[in-house]
Amino acid sequence: MRIRAGGRHLFPRLYSQWLMLDPERPGWLRDAPGCGVVSHATALRVYGIGDRPGLGVEFTLPAGPARPRSSHPGIVLHSGEVAADEWTTRSDLFVTTPARTLRDLTYSGRFDLAELGRVAHAFLRTHLANETELARGLEVTARTSPYSGETAGSLESILRAADEDSVDFPAHPPG
């Protein structure tokens, strides 16, 4: 994929998959978060955190009749509202913030507590988020997480699980 002025997109395949969500509308005319926000494990890749494969390319879109239905293999659409303070722009893509990404991963149940802790440590180590932001993002998750008890959404518990496992998640610049 070529970008204006001969530049190349940092994530050309991801960008083209995002464009496929609404092929009739050019990317520059889209507004977040309704057009789809990169989320879950795909957001980790955009942030340069970890190397664990996801289910495919993951986007979160609001539920509703205008929501695209992906028939493209490898694209996973999650339904959910993404508040204005839960997304950002990174590499010309709309991406969930680190706090929202950690919350989504916690709620998905696909990562164990040690993996979630390594993700949180990587966000903190790379200064992409601070403890207050991550803890606030997990407050909602505590009520609905697949984990029970105190570990449901406690940043302390998640970080402690990673400390006990003592293997860092790779954090590297995206690209």
WODAPE-V706357 format. One record per helix or strand of 2 or more residues. SS is the DSSP state (h for helix, s for strand). FROM is the first residue (numbers start at 1). TO is the last residue. If there is no record, write none. Layout:
BEGIN
[[SS FROM TO] [SS FROM TO]]
END
This chain:
BEGIN
[[h 4 6] [h 12 20] [h 27 29] [s 37 38] [h 40 47] [s 57 61] [s 75 79] [h 84 86] [s 87 90] [s 93 96] [h 98 108] [h 113 125] [h 131 144] [h 149 152] [h 155 165]]
END
